[in-house]
Amino acid sequence: MSEQRDWLDGPKLVAWLEDRYLLTDPRGQLGKEGSDRISKWKAGRAASVYTADRILLDLGVCLGELPDSLYRGNPREGTANERIDAETRRRIVALAHEGKNFSQIGKAVGCDSKTAARYVRKAVAA
């Protein structure tokens, strides 16, 4: 049994924690650094089990309590690696024209701020 269990699906992990009311106020419970990490996971990033373990311990949860469905064999599997469709790209550019910053755009469309910035720069260059 040499299955690698070094990564967790970030959005599923956050949803699992919120469904069990273990994560109610990330900033208050975990501070700025932990809250920022939760935001990145929510936006689709994979969670390293080492980083997740530190945050889970702060919430009173151990890795052994997590269901197998939350684990990934590869950090690039899952929602963070899905392509953004044309309609979402248009929405990203429209929100940028409205004056939203990349972080706000990412939260509005469900991607991270770097992805939003990349699509806005491509649209400006075209």
C-alpha positions in Angstrom: 0.0 0.0 0.0 2.2 2.8 -1.3 -0.5 5.3 -2.0 0.7 8.9 -1.5 -1.5 10.9 0.9 0.4 14.2 0.9 -2.3 16.4 -0.4 -5.9 17.3 0.4 -8.5 18.9 -1.8 -8.7 22.4 -0.4 -12.3 23.3 -1.3 -13.6 20.0 0.0 -11.6 20.3 3.2 -13.0 23.8 3.9 -16.5 22.6 3.1 -16.0 19.6 5.4 -14.9 21.9 8.3 -17.7 24.3 7.7 -20.4 21.6 7.5 -19.3 20.4 10.9 -19.2 23.9 12.4 -15.5 23.5 13.1 -14.6 26.6 11.0 -16.9 29.5 11.8 -14.6 32.5 12.0 -11.2 31.8 10.3 -9.6 35.1 11.2 -10.7 34.8 14.8 -9.9 31.1 15.2 -6.6 31.0 13.2 -5.3 34.5 12.8 -4.3 36.2 9.6 -1.9 33.5 8.2 -4.4 30.7 8.9 -7.2 32.7 7.5 -5.3 33.5 4.3 -4.5 29.8 3.9 -8.2 28.9 4.3 -9.1 31.5 1.6 -6.5 29.9 -0.8 -7.9 26.5 -0.2 -11.5 27.7 -0.7 -10.4 29.2 -4.1 -9.2 25.8 -5.2 -5.6 25.3 -4.0 -4.5 21.9 -2.8 -3.7 21.7 0.9 -0.4 20.0 1.9 -1.2 17.6 4.7 1.7 19.2 6.7 0.1 22.7 6.6 -3.4 21.3 7.0 -2.3 19.4 10.1 -1.1 22.6 11.8 -4.4 24.3 11.1 -6.5 21.3 11.9 -4.8 21.0 15.3 -5.7 24.6 16.0 -9.3 23.7 15.3 -9.1 20.5 17.5 -9.2 18.1 14.6 -6.6 15.4 13.7 -5.8 14.2 10.2 -7.1 10.7 11.1 -10.6 12.1 11.4 -10.7 13.2 7.7 -12.5 11.0 5.2 -10.5 9.4 2.4 -12.4 11.3 -0.2 -10.6 14.5 0.8 -7.2 13.2 -0.1 -5.5 13.7 -3.5 -2.6 11.8 -4.9 -1.4 14.8 -6.9 -1.7 18.5 -5.9 -2.8 19.4 -9.5 -5.9 17.1 -9.4 -9.3 18.6 -8.6 -10.9 21.9 -8.9 -7.8 24.0 -9.0 -6.8 22.4 -12.3 -10.1 22.9 -14.1 -10.1 25.2 -17.1 -12.0 28.5 -16.9 -14.7 28.7 -19.5 -15.2 31.7 -21.9 -18.1 33.1 -20.0 -16.2 33.2 -16.8 -13.2 34.9 -18.6 -15.6 37.6 -19.9 -17.0 38.0 -16.4 -13.4 38.4 -15.0 -12.6 41.1 -17.6 -16.0 42.9 -16.9 -15.3 42.9 -13.2 -11.9 44.4 -13.8 -13.5 47.2 -15.9 -15.8 47.9 -13.0 -12.7 48.6 -10.8 -12.6 45.4 -8.8 -9.2 44.2 -7.7 -7.9 40.7 -8.5 -8.7 39.3 -5.1 -12.3 40.5 -5.3 -12.6 39.1 -8.9 -11.3 35.8 -7.8 -13.7 35.5 -5.0 -16.6 36.5 -7.2 -15.9 33.9 -9.9 -14.3 31.2 -7.9 -10.7 31.4 -8.9 -7.5 32.7 -7.3 -6.3 36.2 -7.7 -3.3 35.1 -9.9 -5.7 33.5 -12.4 -7.9 36.6 -12.5 -4.8 38.8 -13.1 -3.6 36.5 -15.9 -6.9 36.7 -17.8 -7.2 40.5 -17.3 -3.6 41.0 -18.6 -4.4 38.8 -21.6 -7.5 40.8 -22.4 -5.6 44.1 -22.2 -2.8 42.8 -24.4 -5.3 41.6 -27.1 
